[in-house]
Amino acid sequence: WEFPWEQDFDPVRSTLWMRKNWLLSFVLSILYGVFIIGGKKFMRANPQLQFNLKLPLIAWNWSLAIFSIFGCLRFSPEMFHCLRKLSFEYSVCNPSFSQGVTGFWTEAFAYSKVVEFGDSVFLILRRRPVIFLHWYHHVTVLIYTWHAYKDHTAAGRWFIWMNYTVHSFMYTYYA
């Protein structure tokens, strides 16, 4: 079975858009870096600002947890089908996941990497450190994901499935 939004997914339109616009991931990453630097300076310059973000942060983490759980649940059947009925080699070398239900969740995964920049907003507003590993991870995953999506990198099946699975647990834990 498929949800209506999964049925309406157009892999050709999606791929063509990403091929034309994937370099936008660099622009978004630069803006993200500027925001981190500027946000940290702004918060340092305004020590009187105190934000109680407990409820918004819980909502944020639950929304990303639910999204990741759905992505994992919708991606897993195709992943396990490949491993059971086809082969490990097929799962690594054939980008058949870029269509249908998993195609929709592949596109959603790519766009979610921009949304996940919001993690840093909460860190900055809560006066928590934004360590190198945090922002480097967000930037490199966005750029890699958009680049891999435009070319339908076959090993992306594993990358997407693993990320959805890990984020399902991670964001649930943070929530």
N, C-alpha and C positions, 0 to 999 in steps of 0.2 A: 504494500500500500504506500501511497505517497500523499503528502499534504499538497494543497493547491499551489502554494508558493514553490514547492519543489517541482511540480508538474510544469509550471510556467517558466522554469529556468531555460534560458537559451544559451547553450555553450558557445555558439559561434559569436553572438553579440558580445558576450562576456570576454571571450578570448581576444577579439578584435579591440575592444576597449582597453584591455590591459596591455596589449602590444603597443597601442598608440600612446598610452599614458603611464607606463610603469616607471618612467624616470621621475614622475611626481613623487615617488617614494623618497627620493633624495631631497626634494624641496620640503616635504613634510618632516623629514628627519632634521634638516637644518632649522626649521621653525621650532621643532621640538627642543633642540639644543638651545636656541635663543630663549625659549620660554623657561627652560630650567635655570639658565644663568640669570635671566631677568627676574624670575620668580623668587629665587633665593636672595638676590640683592634687595628686592622689594620687601621681603619678609624681614630681612636684617635691618633695613632702614625704618621699619615700622614695628618695633617691639611691642607696642600696645595692642596690636592685632592678635586676638585669640579666637580661634574657630573651634566650635564644638561640632565635630564632624562624625561623631560616633554612628548615628543613624544613617546619614548618607553613605558612609563607608561600608556599613553592613549591607545596605541596599545595592551599592556598587558591586561588592564582592558576590552577593547572591545572584545578581543579574549575570555576571560573568561566569559564575559556577553553573547556573542553569543553562546558559548558552553552550558552555563547554560540554556539559553532560549530554545535551541534545545532540551536539556535533559528534560526540563519541558514540552515542547510541545509533545515530544514523550512518556513521562511517564504518562502524565495526562489522556489520554483516558483509559488506563488500570485501573488507580486508580479510575476514576469516574465510570467505568463499574462495578468494584467490589462493590462500595458503592451503586449504583443504582440497579443493577441486582442481586447481591449476598447479602452481608451484611457487616456491620462494623466489625463484628467478623471475617468474612472471610478475610477482608483486613488486619487484624492484625495477624491472625493465619495461613494463607496459603501462602507459598512462591511461588505462581504461577508466580510471576513477573520475575523469574530468567531465563526465556526462551524467545525466539523470540526477538521482538523489545525491550521490556523492559529489557530482559536479556543483550542485547548489551549495553544498556544505564546504566545498573547496573554495568557492568564491566568497562565501561568508567568512571563512577562515582568513582569507587574504585581507578583507576589509577590517576584520576585527583587530588586526595588528595595529591599525591606526587608533582604534577605540582604546586599546590597552595603554596608549600613551597617558590616558587619564589616571593610571596608577600613580604617576609622578605628580599630578596635581594634588592628590591627597597627601603625598609625602611632603611636598613643599608647604602646603597650607597648614599642615600639622607640625611643621618645623622639624621634620625628620630628615636625616641625611639621604641624599640621592647619590648612592655610590656608583663608581665607574661601571661595575658589572651590571647594575640595574639599567642605566640609560644605554650602555653599549648593547646589551641584549635586545632592548626594544628597537633600537635603530637597525642592527644587523638582521634581526628576524624580519622586520618590515621589508627591508631592501631585498633580502634573499627570497622571501615569500613572493613578492610581486614579480621579481625576475623569473623565478621558477614557474610561477603561474602562467606567465605569458608564453612560455615554451612548453608547458605541460611536462615538466621534469618528472620522469616516471618514479623516481625514488621519493617524490613528494608525498605519495600515499603513506609511506612510513612516517615521514616528518609530521604530516597533518594529524594522522591517527595518534601518534605519540603525544603531540602537543595538546590535542583535545583531551586525551586521557589524563595527562599530568595536570592540566589546568582544571579538570573536573575535581580532582582531589585538592589541589592547591587553593583555588578560590573558595571551595566549600570550607576548608580549614580556616582561611582568613575571615570568612563570614562568621 
